[in-house]
Amino acid sequence: MCFKFFTKDMGIDLGTANTLIYIKNKGIVLNEPSVIAVDEFTKNVLATGRAAKEMIGKAPSNMRVIRPLQDGVISDFEMTASMLKDYIKRVMPETSFFTKVRIVVGVPSGVTEVEKRAVEEVIRQMGAKEVYILEEPMAAAIGTGLAVDSAMGCMIADIGGGTSDIAIIALGGIVTSTSLRHAGDKLNEAIIQYMRKQYDLLIGDKTAEEIKIKIGCAYIDKPEEENIMEMQARGRDIISGLPKTITISSIDAMKALEEPIKIIIDGIKNTLEKTPPEIAADIVSNGLVLSGGGGLIKGLDKLIELSTGLRVVIAENALEAVAEGTGKSLSNIEKLYKYAGRGKRK
């Protein structure tokens, strides 16, 4: 009797803020927040993804809403496994004994070997026969279409939810990289702190993220009226304890984000300082590509240009770059061995 095995190739961007799944020949089939809600007593999973995210800050005492990844790494092994199991079941309900699943997972470039093994273990529990761990800046570079195999160096900054990964890549490997546990979540925290100090207003993560997405900016070219956006922020007045609504502008958002964005730009400068002279010359010609949700903050590209002198381009698929890179890397397994095995670690 002859058994025929079918191979399913899958790329996963296991992000602090969002989890994306890419399936070969289908593209991105799932894009959900990395959140899970469980019953505190029975430990049953109540919701995952968007449905669970809606519960943040509103859950009763018998319910726990968890973000199982913090700063780009797994902080709750069991919950990450439960969340991933649900996501994979959604996109591959027909998986059978005869399906051989190959998975590439994107992780931040600064993770330790122990953290990498934790990710691999979670994925193997899902039934994957082959697991490849690909550093996120390499995955993002492949996803944005950069010539990673070329001798001509290229540079990418992937600003996600938990980490900002900056890397210079040439000849299929990471020449030098910097991983900062300072990204989207820290930007939200900075907005919360600013609102508290400036307006005596206590806001939650969800409102801070809304402010960041709607009016968040790193640089305003000309602070004229047409360049300034406004929105209403709702929260609790610290002094009176009562609900309060105020109107804030993109000038407020820029002031709030000033410090964390400076840290990210310093990370880009540090990466450039560690770069060999020949590759540094290539970067001057090729410029820097921004990916990840943080890369979409208004004016960030302009501010980096002014701070470094480099030409900065925002990737067209900034939010999906890592997921697409993990999926595309499976098209050539020999190259994937090289991509997954030669990243420089700090």
C-alpha positions in Angstrom: 0.0 0.0 0.0 1.4 3.4 -1.0 0.6 6.5 1.1 0.8 9.9 -0.6 1.7 12.8 1.7 0.6 16.3 0.9 2.8 19.2 2.0 1.2 22.4 3.3 3.5 25.4 3.6 2.6 28.1 6.1 4.3 31.3 7.3 3.4 32.8 10.7 4.1 36.3 12.0 3.7 35.7 15.7 3.5 39.3 16.8 3.0 40.9 20.2 0.1 42.9 18.8 -1.2 40.8 15.9 -0.8 37.3 14.5 -0.8 36.8 10.7 -0.8 33.5 8.8 0.3 33.1 5.2 -0.5 30.0 3.2 1.3 29.2 0.0 -0.7 30.0 -3.1 -3.4 31.7 -1.0 -1.5 34.7 0.6 -2.4 36.0 4.0 -5.5 34.1 5.2 -5.6 35.4 8.8 -4.8 38.7 10.5 -6.0 38.8 14.2 -4.9 40.5 17.4 -2.7 38.3 19.6 -5.3 38.2 22.4 -7.1 35.4 24.1 -9.9 35.4 26.7 -10.4 32.5 29.1 -12.7 31.5 31.9 -10.8 32.0 35.2 -12.4 28.9 36.8 -12.8 26.3 34.0 -9.9 27.5 31.9 -12.0 27.2 28.8 -11.2 29.5 25.9 -14.0 32.0 25.5 -12.7 34.1 22.6 -9.6 34.8 20.6 -8.5 37.6 18.3 -10.8 40.6 17.7 -13.6 39.3 19.9 -11.1 38.9 22.8 -9.5 42.3 22.1 -13.0 44.0 22.5 -13.0 42.6 26.1 -9.8 44.3 27.2 -10.4 46.5 30.2 -14.1 45.4 30.4 -13.9 41.8 31.6 -15.6 40.7 34.8 -13.7 38.9 37.6 -14.4 35.4 36.3 -12.8 36.2 33.0 -9.2 36.8 32.1 -8.1 38.6 28.9 -4.5 37.8 28.1 -2.0 39.1 25.6 0.3 35.9 25.7 3.2 37.6 23.9 5.1 40.5 25.5 8.0 42.4 23.9 8.1 40.0 21.0 8.4 36.8 23.0 6.1 34.2 24.6 5.2 35.2 28.2 2.4 32.6 28.6 3.3 29.4 26.8 0.0 27.6 27.4 -2.2 30.5 26.3 0.0 31.1 23.2 -0.5 27.4 22.2 -4.3 27.7 22.8 -4.5 30.9 20.7 -2.4 29.5 17.8 -4.4 26.2 17.8 -7.6 28.2 17.3 -6.1 30.3 14.5 -4.6 27.3 12.7 -7.9 25.4 13.0 -9.6 28.3 11.3 -7.3 28.4 8.3 -6.6 24.6 8.0 -9.7 22.7 9.2 -9.0 19.9 6.7 -5.5 18.9 8.0 -5.2 15.1 8.1 -2.6 12.5 9.0 -1.4 12.6 5.4 -0.7 16.3 5.4 2.9 17.3 6.1 2.9 20.8 7.5 6.0 23.0 7.1 5.9 26.3 9.1 8.2 29.3 9.1 7.8 31.6 12.1 9.1 35.2 12.4 10.8 36.1 15.7 12.6 39.4 16.8 16.3 39.4 16.0 17.2 39.9 19.7 15.6 36.7 21.1 17.7 34.2 22.9 18.0 30.5 21.9 15.7 29.5 24.8 13.0 31.9 23.5 13.5 30.5 20.0 13.0 27.0 21.3 9.9 28.0 23.2 8.4 29.3 19.9 9.4 26.1 18.1 7.9 23.9 20.8 4.5 25.8 20.5 4.5 25.3 16.7 5.5 21.6 16.9 2.5 21.1 19.3 0.3 22.2 16.4 1.5 19.1 14.5 4.1 20.8 12.2 6.6 18.3 10.8 9.2 21.0 9.9 9.7 24.3 11.8 12.0 27.1 10.7 12.7 30.2 12.8 13.3 33.3 10.8 14.4 36.6 12.3 11.8 39.3 11.7 14.0 41.8 9.9 15.1 39.1 7.4 11.4 38.1 6.9 10.3 41.7 6.5 13.1 42.3 3.9 12.0 39.2 1.9 8.3 40.3 2.2 9.0 43.9 1.0 10.9 42.5 -2.0 14.4 43.7 -1.0 17.3 41.9 -2.8 18.5 40.0 0.3 20.8 37.7 -1.7 22.7 40.5 -3.4 26.2 41.6 -2.4 24.8 45.1 -2.3 23.7 45.8 1.2 20.1 46.8 2.2 18.6 48.2 5.4 15.2 47.6 7.0 13.6 48.8 10.2 10.6 46.7 11.3 8.7 48.6 14.0 6.1 46.2 15.4 4.0 46.0 18.6 6.6 44.7 21.0 10.0 45.2 19.3 11.7 47.4 16.7 14.1 45.3 14.7 16.7 47.1 12.6 19.0 45.2 10.3 21.5 45.5 7.5 21.4 42.5 5.2 23.7 41.3 2.4 24.4 37.9 0.7 21.4 36.2 2.3 22.3 37.0 5.9 22.1 39.7 8.6 25.4 41.6 8.7 24.5 43.6 11.8 21.2 44.2 13.7 19.7 45.9 16.7 16.5 44.7 18.4 14.8 47.2 20.7 12.0 46.1 23.1 10.6 49.5 22.4 7.9 49.8 19.8 4.1 50.1 19.4 3.3 49.2 23.0 5.8 51.7 24.4 4.3 54.4 22.1 0.8 53.6 23.6 2.3 53.9 27.1 3.9 57.2 26.3 0.5 58.6 25.2 -1.2 57.3 28.4 1.5 59.0 30.5 1.3 62.3 28.5 -2.5 62.5 28.9 -2.2 61.9 32.6 0.4 64.6 33.2 -0.9 67.2 30.7 -4.6 66.8 31.1 -5.2 64.8 34.4 -7.0 62.3 32.2 -6.7 58.5 32.7 -7.1 56.6 29.5 -6.8 52.9 28.6 -4.6 51.1 26.1 -7.4 51.0 23.5 -7.9 54.7 23.6 -4.1 55.3 23.4 -3.8 53.1 20.4 -6.7 54.9 18.7 -4.9 58.2 19.3 -1.7 56.8 17.9 -3.4 55.5 14.7 -5.7 58.5 14.1 -3.5 61.5 14.9 -0.1 60.1 16.0 2.8 61.8 14.3 6.6 62.0 14.7 7.1 65.2 12.7 5.0 68.0 11.3 6.7 69.7 8.4 4.8 73.0 8.7 2.7 73.4 11.8 -0.1 75.1 9.8 -3.8 74.5 10.5 -4.3 72.1 7.6 -1.5 69.8 8.8 -3.0 69.5 12.3 -5.6 66.9 13.0 -7.9 66.7 16.1 -9.9 64.0 17.9 -11.8 63.5 21.1 -10.2 61.5 23.9 -12.4 60.0 26.6 -11.3 58.8 30.0 -11.6 59.4 33.7 -10.6 62.7 35.3 -7.9 61.9 37.9 -9.0 64.8 40.2 -12.8 64.4 40.2 -12.9 60.7 39.4 -15.7 61.4 36.8 -15.8 60.6 33.1 -14.3 63.3 31.0 -13.9 64.1 27.3 -11.2 66.4 25.9 -10.1 67.5 22.4 -6.5 66.8 21.5 -4.4 67.5 18.4 -1.6 65.9 16.5 0.7 68.4 18.3 -0.1 66.7 21.5 0.5 63.3 19.9 3.9 64.4 18.6 4.9 65.6 22.1 3.8 62.4 23.7 5.7 60.2 21.2 8.9 62.3 21.1 10.9 60.2 23.7 10.1 56.7 22.4 10.6 57.7 18.8 14.0 59.2 19.7 15.0 55.8 21.2 14.0 54.0 17.9 16.0 56.6 15.8 19.0 56.1 18.1 18.7 52.4 17.4 18.9 53.1 13.7 22.0 55.3 14.2 23.6 52.6 16.4 23.1 50.0 13.7 24.6 52.3 11.1 27.6 52.9 13.3 28.3 49.1 13.5 28.1 48.7 9.8 31.3 47.8 7.7 32.3 50.8 5.5 31.7 49.1 2.2 28.1 48.2 3.2 27.5 51.6 4.7 28.2 53.0 1.2 25.5 50.7 -0.2 23.0 51.9 2.4 23.7 55.5 1.3 22.7 54.5 -2.2 19.8 52.2 -1.3 18.3 54.0 1.7 16.2 52.5 4.5 12.9 50.6 4.2 10.3 51.0 7.0 7.9 48.2 7.8 5.6 47.2 10.6 2.6 49.2 12.0 5.0 51.7 13.8 6.5 52.5 10.4 3.1 54.1 9.3 3.2 56.8 12.0 2.9 60.1 10.1 6.1 62.0 9.6 8.4 59.2 10.9 10.0 58.6 7.6 10.8 62.4 7.3 12.2 62.6 10.8 14.5 59.6 10.2 15.7 61.3 6.9 16.5 64.5 8.8 18.2 62.6 11.6 20.3 60.2 9.5 20.6 61.7 6.1 19.3 58.5 4.5 16.5 58.2 2.0 13.6 56.5 3.7 10.8 54.5 2.0 7.7 53.1 3.7 6.9 49.6 2.5 3.6 49.3 0.6 2.8 46.1 2.6 4.2 47.5 5.9 1.7 45.6 8.1 2.0 42.3 6.3 5.7 42.3 5.4 6.9 39.8 8.0 4.0 37.3 7.3 4.6 37.6 3.5 8.3 37.1 4.0 7.9 34.0 6.1 5.6 32.5 3.5 7.7 33.5 0.5 10.9 32.1 2.1 9.4 28.6 1.8 9.6 28.7 -2.0 13.3 27.8 -1.8 14.2 25.5 1.1 17.9 25.7 0.4 17.9 29.4 0.7 15.6 29.2 3.8 18.3 27.2 5.6 20.7 30.1 4.9 18.2 32.8 5.9 17.2 31.0 9.1 20.7 30.0 10.2 22.9 32.9 9.7 21.4 35.8 11.7 23.8 37.7 13.9 22.7 37.7 17.6 23.4 40.2 20.3 
